[in-house]
Amino acid sequence: MTLHSCAAAALALALAGSTLAPAALPAQTTDSTYLTFTAVALRPEASVRSGAESARADEQDAIRELDRLKDARTRLEARINVQKADIDALKSRSDLAKRDDRATDRADLELRRRRADADRKTLEEIKSLFDDQVGEMTAKRDWARARAKTYDAELALGRKRQERIERATADSTALGRIDADIRDLEGKVLDARKDEAARQADWASRYRDTVEQEISVYRAQQAARLLPNP
């Protein structure tokens, strides 16, 4: 057999081999581990009960602070209105001094007006701060309420899971009802946690607004201090 005929024979054999059916793969076993994974893990019961009490205490603290802030804001709004009236009066007196050609009096009145206007701006920045603080405290109250609901949902789920353990030898119908209740309570826990997370994010955003407004108040106070006293 020539070299070419040997090569041809080898090629034919290779092509024939390539048309053979592939070897069967081994059957894959079904992995059902994921079905038993507990997505809704619960914290220790003592920790949950303590957390629920703390959340309700935080809610009451936030409610009291809200009342204080709203009262302070109302009183500040009245002070701003008085300040505006004082500024208008100083401007009228300054205009009158200008018409009467009383330069010294006018200069003194203008300085007092500028000082009063700087104080007004500071008061209005503080009023804006109260607005932000009211929004922040409202969000904090709502976050505390959401936390309490999450803890309550966890306690309910924990009790139902314990019932499932204690009634492990019950008939299949009874166990089926308990299992259905457990699945329902797990969904409620997840919904409560989702709402809690959203409330926490809202509080964090409003807290950031409060801090930024605190900076604005500080800057307004610094600008007012730079003005000479009348």
C-alpha positions in Angstrom: 0.0 0.0 0.0 1.4 3.3 -1.0 1.8 6.3 1.3 -1.2 8.1 -0.3 -3.4 5.0 0.0 -2.5 4.7 3.7 -3.4 8.3 4.3 -6.6 7.9 2.5 -7.5 4.9 4.6 -6.7 6.7 7.8 -8.8 9.6 6.8 -11.7 7.4 5.9 -11.5 5.7 9.3 -11.4 9.0 11.1 -14.4 10.2 9.2 -16.3 7.1 10.0 -15.5 7.4 13.7 -16.8 11.0 13.7 -20.2 9.8 12.7 -20.6 7.5 15.6 -23.2 8.5 18.3 -21.6 10.1 21.3 -21.4 8.2 24.5 -24.4 8.7 26.8 -23.8 11.2 29.6 -24.4 9.9 33.1 -27.8 10.9 34.5 -27.8 14.0 36.7 -29.2 13.6 40.1 -31.8 16.2 41.1 -30.4 18.6 43.7 -33.3 19.7 45.9 -31.2 21.4 48.5 -32.5 24.8 47.5 -36.0 23.7 48.4 -35.1 23.4 52.0 -33.1 26.6 52.2 -34.7 29.0 54.8 -34.9 32.4 53.1 -36.6 33.9 56.1 -34.2 33.5 59.0 -35.4 34.7 62.3 -33.4 36.5 65.0 -33.4 35.1 68.6 -36.8 35.6 70.2 -35.4 37.6 73.1 -33.7 40.0 70.7 -36.9 40.3 68.7 -39.0 41.2 71.8 -36.4 43.7 73.0 -36.3 45.2 69.5 -40.1 45.6 69.4 -40.1 47.4 72.7 -37.3 49.7 71.6 -39.0 50.4 68.3 -42.2 51.5 70.1 -40.3 53.6 72.5 -38.5 55.3 69.5 -41.9 56.0 68.0 -43.2 57.7 71.1 -40.0 59.7 71.4 -40.4 60.8 67.7 -44.0 61.8 68.3 -43.0 64.0 71.3 -40.2 65.6 69.4 -42.5 66.3 66.5 -44.8 68.2 68.8 -41.9 70.2 70.1 -40.6 71.1 66.7 -43.9 72.1 65.4 -44.5 74.4 68.4 -41.0 75.9 68.0 -41.6 76.5 64.3 -45.0 78.3 65.0 -43.3 80.6 67.5 -40.5 81.3 65.1 -42.9 82.2 62.3 -44.4 84.8 64.6 -41.0 86.2 65.4 -40.1 86.4 61.7 -43.3 88.4 61.0 -42.3 90.9 63.8 -38.8 91.1 62.4 -40.2 92.0 58.9 -42.4 94.7 60.4 -39.4 96.2 62.2 -37.4 96.2 59.0 -40.3 98.0 57.2 -40.4 100.6 59.9 -36.6 101.1 59.8 -36.8 101.6 56.0 -39.6 104.1 56.3 -37.6 106.1 58.9 -34.5 105.9 56.7 -36.4 107.2 53.7 -37.7 110.0 55.9 -34.3 110.9 57.1 -33.1 111.0 53.5 -35.8 113.4 52.5 -35.0 115.6 55.5 -31.3 115.5 54.6 -30.4 114.0 58.0 -27.4 112.0 56.8 -26.1 110.9 60.2 -29.6 109.6 61.2 -30.0 107.9 57.9 -26.7 106.1 58.1 -27.5 104.9 61.6 -31.0 103.7 60.4 -29.5 102.0 57.4 -27.0 100.1 59.5 -29.8 99.0 61.9 -31.9 97.9 58.9 -29.1 95.9 57.4 -28.5 94.3 60.8 -32.2 93.5 61.2 -32.4 92.1 57.7 -29.4 89.8 58.4 -31.2 88.6 61.5 -34.3 88.0 59.5 -32.4 85.8 57.0 -30.9 83.8 59.8 -34.4 83.3 61.3 -35.8 82.2 58.0 -32.9 79.7 57.6 -33.7 78.4 61.1 -37.4 78.1 60.1 -36.3 76.0 57.0 -34.3 73.9 59.4 -37.4 73.3 61.5 -39.2 72.3 58.3 -36.5 69.7 57.5 -36.4 68.5 61.1 -40.1 67.9 61.1 -39.8 65.9 57.9 -36.9 63.9 59.3 -38.7 63.2 62.6 -41.9 62.2 60.7 -39.8 59.7 58.7 -38.1 58.5 61.9 -41.5 57.9 63.5 -42.6 55.9 60.4 -39.4 53.9 60.4 -39.9 53.0 64.1 -43.5 51.9 63.3 -42.2 49.7 60.4 -39.6 48.2 62.6 -42.2 47.2 65.2 -44.3 45.6 62.5 -41.3 43.6 61.3 -40.6 42.4 64.9 -44.3 41.4 65.3 -44.3 39.5 62.1 -41.2 37.6 63.1 -42.7 36.7 66.5 -45.8 35.4 64.8 -43.7 33.3 62.3 -41.5 32.0 65.2 -44.6 30.8 67.1 -46.0 29.0 64.0 -42.7 27.3 63.3 -42.6 26.1 66.9 -46.1 24.8 66.6 -45.0 22.9 63.5 -42.2 21.2 65.5 -44.5 20.4 68.5 -47.2 18.9 66.2 -44.8 16.9 64.0 -46.8 13.7 64.5 -50.1 15.3 63.6 -52.1 14.1 60.5 -51.1 15.3 57.1 -54.1 17.6 56.8 -53.3 19.5 60.0 -49.6 19.7 59.0 -50.6 21.0 55.6 -52.6 23.8 57.1 -49.7 24.7 59.4 -47.2 24.7 56.5 -49.5 27.0 54.5 -49.7 29.3 57.5 -46.0 29.3 57.8 -45.6 30.2 54.1 -48.1 33.1 54.5 -46.3 34.4 57.6 -42.9 34.2 55.8 -44.3 36.4 53.0 -45.6 38.9 55.6 -42.2 39.0 57.3 -40.5 39.8 53.9 -43.1 42.4 53.1 -42.5 44.0 56.5 -38.8 44.0 56.1 -39.1 45.6 52.6 -41.2 48.4 54.0 -38.9 48.8 57.0 -35.9 49.2 54.6 -37.8 51.8 52.5 -38.7 53.8 55.6 -35.1 53.7 56.8 -33.9 54.9 53.4 -36.4 57.8 53.6 -35.3 58.8 57.1 -31.6 58.7 55.9 -32.4 61.0 53.0 -34.3 63.5 55.2 -31.5 63.4 57.8 -29.1 64.4 55.1 -31.4 67.3 54.2 -31.4 68.4 57.9 -27.6 68.3 58.1 -27.3 70.4 54.9 -29.8 73.0 56.3 -27.8 73.1 59.6 -24.8 74.2 57.5 -27.0 76.9 55.9 -28.0 78.2 59.3 -24.4 78.3 60.4 -23.4 80.2 57.3 -26.2 82.7 57.8 -25.1 83.2 61.4 -21.5 83.8 60.4 -22.6 86.4 57.8 -24.7 88.2 60.4 -21.8 88.3 62.8 -19.6 90.1 60.3 -22.0 93.1 60.3 -21.1 95.9 62.7 -23.5 96.5 65.6 -25.5 99.7 65.4 
